[in-house]
């Protein structure tokens, strides 16, 4: 009788890949987690209980068949594990690195609920796909048939790239328009290299380019080409621009020099320290934390990216202001722990009410306490009167989240319907908008969200585009 490869969570403890010591890792931009060895990946995968109702799968936006590829990994059948993983996820090696598994698959693991510690799903997913690339199991995209229909995708972030992957495999002619010089969106310029090394993103871009996807870079829709021109050139258009407009700060002195946007700060750092580009604002010190007292305002994953980047740039000190407590932070608890290990100081229950100096020299901070729960169930912060104090700062980074740009105005397309939040109105599963042949996916529909949701939206929308084009072709043929 074959030995049971699974259900070993009782005898084997949860174990993550080793993490580089903070004193060493904060000196560079390399990923901080080591790779599992084959034996360790098999061991950790074997802890899966293969439960009848896999909550890990149902809480994954992509509904990845996690129990099956864990079982295959435990049995040493890695190529098959990769094939199962790739069947539902366009970029599993990226999700394995940056998904907040503690809130999704791992956070809903059944054995975690029983006190045995969750299966390390993300680390195994990363190992399986990295091995697939290393072994040559990731095959080039070769359509079985070439089709004449053409689809434009505006935005080369994860949603747009996922849609391009599905559509190109089906043989459609794909053109991606993007305002940046490299594809990947926030994967390339927003997320630091210590969480996602850039060659991981670039090889996916290369895979699509070699498959025949046309990338039109440094192209600002509405300026370099109109939205209407794009519609006229293609049979369908997918809007996948993401949300890049930074939420702003208010209060006296909020316009002082030395107060910068998180996206500008992270983009400059990624260009310089991951691609070797020259960025004038970095060289001048405007977007460089070296030797400065840095204050980051916000509590999400973008704020964690900023504080950890500032540490690596050689800041004298790095503090993060957040108006709620640690338990109520929206960002990953794992990322908060990593930041604390690297020397970031968190000032919980604090909020800025003003700024002094121009250039900025300090942040006027107000202490808060948590009151009654709001509509979302989270306790609302309340001001403690008379608690103001000055926090010294040479560089203040605003990491308060992102909002959609006014696309109808920017693109001179008032008929493009948006919600009261400015996001594009689109069907939930298909991405169809009210404009014929125009679809929208990812953050420009959802608001600022997770990469994994953008991938899900891109894949779903691609299937809807294929179905609509087939219907249109059948209608023409019947006439």
DRENLOTI-974574 format. One record per residue (C-alpha): x, y, z. Coordinates in steps of 0.5 Angstrom, whole numbers, padded with zeros to 4 digits, always signed. Each point is the difference from the previous one (the first is absolute). Example, Ala and Ser with C-alpha at 12.3 -4.5 7.8 and 13.67 -1.06 7.14 Angstrom:
<vexmis>
+0025-0009+0016;+0002+0007-0002;
</vexmis>
This chain:
<vexmis>
+0000+0000+0000;+0003+0007-0002;+0002+0004+0006;-0005+0006+0001;+0004+0006-0002;-0005+0005+0003;-0004+0002+0007;+0007+0001+0003;-0002+0006+0004;+0000-0003+0007;+0007-0003-0001;+0003+0006-0004;+0000+0007+0002;-0001+0006-0004;+0007+0003-0003;+0001+0006-0004;+0006+0000-0005;+0006+0004+0004;+0000+0007+0000;+0006+0004-0001;+0002+0004+0007;-0002+0007+0000;+0007+0003+0001;+0002-0003-0007;-0007+0000-0004;-0001+0008+0001;+0007+0001-0004;-0003-0002-0006;-0006-0001-0005;+0000-0008+0000;-0006-0004+0002;+0000-0001+0007;-0002-0007+0000;+0004-0006-0002;-0003-0006-0004;-0002-0006+0002;+0004-0006-0001;-0004-0006-0004;+0000-0004+0007;-0003+0006+0004;-0005+0001-0005;-0002-0007-0001;+0000+0000+0008;-0004+0006+0001;-0005-0001-0006;-0001-0007+0004;-0003+0003+0006;-0007+0002-0004;-0006-0004+0002;-0003+0000-0006;-0007+0002+0003;-0006-0001-0004;-0002+0007+0000;+0007+0004-0001;-0001+0007+0002;+0007+0001-0002;-0003+0000-0007;-0007+0003+0001;+0004+0006+0003;+0005+0001-0006;-0003+0005-0005;+0003-0005-0005;-0003-0006+0003;+0006-0003-0001;+0000-0008+0001;+0005+0000+0006;-0001-0006+0003;+0001-0004-0007;+0007+0004-0001;+0002-0001+0007;-0002-0008+0000;+0004+0000-0007;+0006+0004+0003;+0000-0005+0006;+0001-0006-0004;+0006+0004-0004;-0004+0001-0006;+0002+0007-0001;-0002+0001-0008;-0007-0003+0001;-0001+0005+0006;+0003+0006-0004;-0005-0002-0005;-0006+0000+0005;+0002+0006+0003;+0001+0004-0007;-0007-0003-0003;-0003+0006+0005;+0005+0005+0001;+0004+0004-0005;+0005+0002+0004;+0001-0005+0006;+0007+0001+0002;-0002+0008+0001;-0006-0002+0004;+0004-0005+0004;+0005+0006+0002;-0005+0006+0001;-0007-0003+0001;-0002+0002+0008;-0001-0008+0001;-0001+0002+0007;-0007+0003-0002;-0001-0005-0005;+0001-0007-0001;+0005-0001+0006;-0005+0004+0004;-0005-0005-0001;+0004-0006+0000;-0004-0006+0004;+0006-0002+0004;+0001+0007+0002;-0007+0000+0003;+0002-0006+0004;+0006+0003+0003;+0005-0004-0004;+0003+0006-0004;-0002+0001-0007;+0003-0003-0006;+0005+0005-0004;-0004+0000-0006;+0004+0006-0003;+0007-0002+0001;-0002-0007-0003;-0003+0004-0006;+0006+0004-0001;+0005-0006+0000;-0005-0004-0005;+0000+0005-0005;+0008+0003+0001;+0001-0008-0001;-0004+0000-0006;+0004+0006-0003;+0007-0003+0002;-0002-0007-0003;-0003+0003-0007;-0007-0002+0002;-0003+0007-0002;-0002-0001-0007;+0000+0006-0005;-0007+0002-0002;-0001-0003-0007;-0007+0001-0002;-0003-0006-0004;-0003+0005-0005;+0001+0007-0002;-0007+0005+0000;-0001+0006-0003;-0003+0004+0006;+0003+0005+0003;+0000+0002+0008;+0003+0006+0003;+0002+0000+0007;+0001+0007+0004;+0005-0002+0005;+0005-0005+0001;-0001-0001+0007;-0002-0007+0003;-0007+0000-0002;+0002+0002-0007;+0005-0005-0001;-0004-0005+0002;-0005+0001-0005;+0005+0001-0005;+0003-0007+0002;-0007-0004-0001;-0002+0004-0006;+0007-0001-0004;-0001-0008+0002;-0007+0001-0004;+0004+0003-0006;-0003+0007+0000;+0005+0006-0002;+0002+0004+0007;+0002+0007+0001;+0002+0002+0006;+0000+0008+0001;+0004+0002+0007;+0002+0007+0002;+0007-0003+0003;+0006-0002-0003;+0000-0007+0003;-0006-0005+0000;-0003-0002+0007;-0003+0006+0003;+0000-0001+0008;+0004-0006-0001;+0006+0003-0003;+0000+0007+0003;-0005+0000+0006;+0003-0006+0004;+0007+0000+0002;+0005-0005-0002;+0000-0003+0007;-0007-0003-0001;+0000-0001-0007;+0007+0000-0004;-0001+0003-0007;+0003-0006-0004;-0006-0004+0002;-0005+0005-0003;+0005+0002-0006;+0000-0008-0002;-0008+0000+0000;+0000+0007-0005;+0005-0004-0004;-0004-0006-0001;-0006+0004-0002;+0004+0004-0005;+0003-0006-0003;-0007-0003-0001;-0001+0006-0004;-0004+0005+0004;+0002+0007-0002;+0002+0005+0006;-0001+0007-0002;+0004+0004+0006;+0001+0007+0002;-0007+0001-0003;-0005+0004+0004;-0007-0001-0002;-0003+0007-0001;+0006+0003-0002;+0004-0004-0005;-0006-0004-0002;-0007+0001+0001;-0005-0005+0003;-0004+0001-0006;+0006-0002-0005;+0001-0006+0004;-0007-0002+0000;+0000+0001-0008;+0006-0005-0001;-0002-0006+0004;-0006-0004+0001;+0000+0000+0007;+0003+0005+0006;+0002-0002+0007;+0001+0005+0005;+0005-0002+0005;+0003+0007+0002;+0000-0002+0008;+0000+0006+0005;+0005+0005+0000;-0002+0006+0003;+0002+0001+0007;-0004+0002+0006;+0002+0006+0003;+0001+0003+0006;-0003+0007+0003;+0002+0004+0006;+0005+0006+0000;+0006-0001-0003;-0002-0006-0005;+0003+0003-0006;+0007+0001+0003;+0006-0003-0004;+0002-0006+0003;-0007-0003+0000;+0000-0005-0005;-0005-0006-0003;+0001-0007+0001;+0000-0002-0007;+0005+0005-0002;+0005-0002+0005;-0001-0007-0001;+0001+0001-0008;+0006+0004+0001;+0003-0005+0004;-0002-0006-0004;+0003+0003-0006;+0007+0002+0003;+0001-0006+0005;-0003-0006-0005;+0001+0003-0007;+0006+0004+0001;-0004+0006-0003;+0002+0007+0001;-0006+0004+0004;+0002+0008+0001;-0005+0000+0006;+0004-0006+0003;+0007+0003-0001;-0003+0007+0002;-0002-0003+0007;-0007+0002-0001;-0002-0008-0001;+0006-0003+0004;-0001-0001+0008;+0008+0000+0001;+0002+0003+0006;-0007+0003+0002;-0005-0001+0005;-0006-0003-0004;-0007+0000+0002;-0005-0005-0004;-0008+0001+0001;-0004-0006-0001;-0001-0007+0002;-0001-0004-0006;+0005-0004-0004;+0002+0006-0004;+0002+0003+0007;+0004-0006+0002;+0004+0000-0007;+0002+0008+0001;+0002-0001+0007;+0004-0006-0002;+0003+0003-0006;+0002+0006+0004;+0004-0004+0005;+0004-0003-0006;+0001+0007-0003;+0004+0001+0007;-0005+0005+0003;+0002+0002+0007;-0007-0002+0003;-0006-0002-0003;-0007+0000+0004;-0007-0002-0003;-0006+0004+0003;-0007-0004+0000;-0006+0003+0003;-0002-0007+0002;+0003-0005+0004;+0004-0006-0002;-0005-0005+0000;-0004+0004-0005;+0005+0002-0005;-0003-0002-0007;+0007-0002-0002;+0004-0007+0001;+0002-0002+0007;+0006-0004-0003;+0002+0007-0004;-0001+0004+0007;+0004-0005+0003;+0006+0000-0005;+0000+0008+0001;+0001-0001+0007;+0005-0004+0000;+0004+0004-0005;-0001+0006+0004;-0006+0004-0001;-0004+0003+0006;-0007+0000-0001;-0004+0005+0004;-0007-0003+0001;-0006+0005+0001;+0003+0006-0003;-0002+0004-0006;+0003+0006-0003;-0004+0007+0000;+0005+0005-0003;+0007+0001-0002;+0006+0005+0002;+0005+0003-0004;+0001+0000-0008;+0004-0004-0001;-0004-0004+0005;+0004-0001+0007;-0006-0003+0004;-0007-0003+0000;-0005+0002+0005;-0003-0006+0003;-0006-0002+0004;-0001-0006+0004;-0006-0004-0001;-0004-0005+0004;-0005-0005-0003;-0007+0001+0001;-0007-0004-0002;+0000-0004-0006;-0001+0003-0007;-0004-0003-0006;+0005-0005-0001;+0001-0002+0007;+0006+0003+0001;+0001+0005+0006;+0000+0007-0002;+0006+0004+0002;-0002+0006+0004;+0005+0006+0002;+0003+0001+0007;-0001+0007+0001;+0007+0004+0002;+0004-0006-0002;+0004+0004-0006;+0007-0001-0001;+0005+0001-0005;+0004-0006-0003;+0006+0003-0004;+0001-0002-0007;+0004+0002-0006;-0004-0005-0005;-0008-0001+0001;-0003-0006-0005;-0007+0000-0001;-0002-0007+0000;-0008+0001+0001;-0002-0004-0006;-0002+0001-0007;-0006+0003-0004;-0002-0001-0007;+0002+0005-0005;-0006+0004-0004;+0000-0004-0006;-0006+0003-0004;+0003+0007+0000;+0007-0003-0001;-0002-0004-0006;-0005+0005-0002;-0005-0006+0000;-0006+0003+0005;-0004-0006-0002;+0004-0005+0004;-0004-0001+0006;+0003+0001+0007;-0002-0001+0007;+0000+0005+0005;+0007-0002+0002;+0002+0001-0007;+0001-0007-0001;-0002-0003-0007;-0007-0003+0000;+0001-0007-0003;-0004-0007+0001;+0003-0004+0006;+0002-0006-0003;+0001+0002-0008;+0003+0007+0001;-0005+0002-0005;-0001+0008+0000;-0006+0004-0003;+0004+0001-0006;+0000-0005-0006;+0006-0004+0000;+0003+0003+0006;+0002-0003+0006;+0003+0001+0007;+0004-0004+0005;+0004+0001+0006;+0001+0006+0005;-0003+0005-0005;-0007-0004+0001;+0001-0003+0008;+0004+0006+0002;+0007-0001+0003;+0000-0008+0002;+0005-0006-0001;+0004-0002-0006;-0003-0007+0001;-0007+0003-0001;+0002+0004-0006;+0003-0007-0003;-0007-0003+0001;-0003+0006-0003;+0004+0000-0006;-0001-0008-0001;-0007+0001+0000;-0001+0006-0004;+0004-0004-0006;-0005-0006+0000;-0005+0006+0000;+0003+0003-0006;+0001-0007-0004;-0007-0002+0001;-0003+0007-0002;+0005+0000-0007;-0003-0007-0001;-0007+0002+0001;+0002+0006-0005;+0003-0005-0005;-0006-0004+0000;-0005+0005-0001;+0004+0003-0006;+0001-0007-0003;-0008-0001+0001;-0002+0006-0004;
</vexmis>
